[in-house]
Amino acid sequence: MATTPPLRHQVIRIYKELLFLGRDYPLGYDYYRTRLHKAFASQRQLTNDEDIKKGIARAEFVKKEIEALYYLKRYRTLRQRYDVT
């Protein structure tokens, strides 16, 4: 195992968080899960700590983007239901 344990735990943590966010994905959880797995598997060969940290930072960015899209969807739904204009 080439990765240091703290980085490995960070990668596993962000993977689990992204999986959790995929529950509400519009195209379905199975679609989301396979795409997420492919994305992480494509970076499997990384051994340099700096490259792994960049990958973790990119995953955190993607997580924030997905959360923002979910909040926007929720906002639009609530506004459509309760807008009294």
C-alpha positions in Angstrom: 0.0 0.0 0.0 1.6 3.2 -1.2 -0.7 5.7 0.3 -0.2 7.0 3.8 -3.0 6.0 6.2 -4.2 9.6 6.8 -4.6 10.2 3.1 -6.2 6.8 2.6 -8.8 7.6 5.3 -9.5 11.0 3.7 -10.1 9.4 0.3 -12.4 6.8 1.8 -14.2 9.5 3.8 -14.9 11.7 0.8 -15.9 8.7 -1.3 -18.5 7.8 1.4 -19.7 11.4 1.6 -20.2 11.5 -2.2 -22.0 8.2 -2.1 -24.3 9.6 0.5 -25.1 12.6 -1.6 -25.9 10.4 -4.5 -29.1 9.1 -2.9 -31.1 12.0 -4.4 -29.4 12.1 -7.8 -31.9 12.7 -10.5 -30.7 9.9 -12.8 -30.8 7.4 -10.0 -28.4 6.1 -7.4 -27.1 3.2 -9.6 -26.1 5.6 -12.3 -24.4 7.9 -9.8 -22.6 5.1 -8.0 -21.1 3.6 -11.1 -19.9 6.9 -12.4 -18.4 7.8 -9.0 -16.6 4.4 -8.8 -15.1 4.9 -12.3 -13.9 8.4 -11.3 -12.2 7.1 -8.2 -10.8 4.0 -9.9 -9.3 6.1 -12.7 -7.1 7.9 -10.0 -6.1 4.6 -8.3 -2.5 4.7 -9.7 -1.7 8.0 -7.8 1.1 7.5 -5.3 2.5 11.0 -4.8 1.0 12.6 -1.7 0.6 16.0 -3.5 -1.3 14.4 -6.3 -3.6 12.6 -3.9 -4.2 15.9 -2.0 -5.2 17.6 -5.3 -7.6 14.7 -6.0 -9.1 15.1 -2.5 -9.5 18.9 -3.1 -11.2 18.2 -6.4 -13.6 15.7 -4.8 -14.4 18.3 -2.1 -15.2 20.8 -4.9 -17.5 18.3 -6.6 -19.2 17.7 -3.3 -19.9 21.4 -2.8 -21.2 21.7 -6.4 -23.6 18.7 -5.9 -24.8 20.2 -2.6 -25.4 23.6 -4.3 -27.4 21.9 -7.0 -29.5 20.1 -4.5 -30.2 23.3 -2.6 -31.1 25.1 -5.8 -33.5 22.3 -6.7 -35.1 22.5 -3.2 -35.4 26.3 -3.4 -37.0 26.2 -6.8 -39.5 23.6 -5.7 -40.5 25.5 -2.6 -40.7 28.8 -4.5 -43.0 27.1 -7.1 -45.2 25.8 -4.4 -45.5 28.8 -2.2 -45.0 31.8 -4.6 -48.1 34.0 -4.3 -47.3 36.5 -7.1 
